[in-house]
Amino acid sequence: MKKIKKQDVFTLAFYVISAELVGGLSALLSGDFKDFFDKYEQPPLQPPQWLFPVVWVILYAIMGVSAYLIHTAETDSISRKNAMTLYWGQLAVNFSWSIIFFRFELLWAAVAAILLLLALIISMIISFRKIRPLAAYLNLSYLAWVAFATYLNIAIAVIN
C-alpha cells in the first residue's frame, strides 16, 4: 500500500479549503438570500432555499479535490498550468456571480456572468479530462448544477 505523504495531505487540504473559502466569502458578500427570494417571483422548479448552501459546500469540496488531482498529475507543466488557469478563472467568475445576482440584483448581468461560468466550466472539464479523466468527471455534477442555476437565473430575470 502506498504511504500518503504529509505534503499531499496539505496540498489536498489547500485546494478544498481554498474552494470552500471562495464560496463562503462570496456568500457572505452576497447579502441576505432570504430577502432576495422574498422580493422576486420565483420560477417553476425553484428548490427550497436551504438546499443551495448544502449543494454548494459539496460542490466546492469536489472542485478542490479535482484541482488537487490536476495539480499532482504527472503531465507536462504547460497542460497542467492551462488547466489550473481555467480552474482559478471559473472559481473567480463563480465568486462574482452570486454578488452580482444577490447583492446588486443585476439579474441580466448575472445571466452574462453565469453563461461565462458555464463556458469556463466546460472548458475546464475538457482540459481536466486530457490530464486526469476522474478530475473531469468529478465536475459533471458542478456543471449540471450551474446549468440548472442558469435556468433559474434566466427565468427570474424574465419573470421579474
C-alpha positions, 0 to 999 in steps of 0.5 A: 500500500502506498504511504500518503505523504504529509505534503499531499495531505496539505496540498489536498487540504489547500485546494478544498479549503481554498474552494470552500473559502471562495464560496463562503466569502462570496456568500457572505458578500452576497447579502441576505438570500432570504430577502432576495427570494422574498422580493422576486417571483420565483420560477417553476422548479425553484428548490427550497432555499436551504438546499443551495448552501448544502449543494454548494459546500459539496460542490466546492469540496469536489472542485478542490479535490479535482484541482488537487488531482490536476495539480499532482498529475504527472503531465507536462507543466504547460497542460497542467498550468492551462488547466489550473488557469481555467480552474482559478478563472471559473472559481473567480467568475463563480465568486462574482456571480452570486454578488452580482445576482444577490447583492446588486440584483443585476439579474441580466448581468448575472445571466452574462456572468453565469453563461461565462461560468458555464463556458469556463466550466466546460472548458475546464472539464475538457482540459481536466479530462486530457490530464486526469479523466476522474478530475473531469468527471468529478465536475459533471455534477458542478456543471449540471448544477450551474446549468440548472442555476442558469435556468433559474437565473434566466427565468427570474430575470424574465419573470421579474 
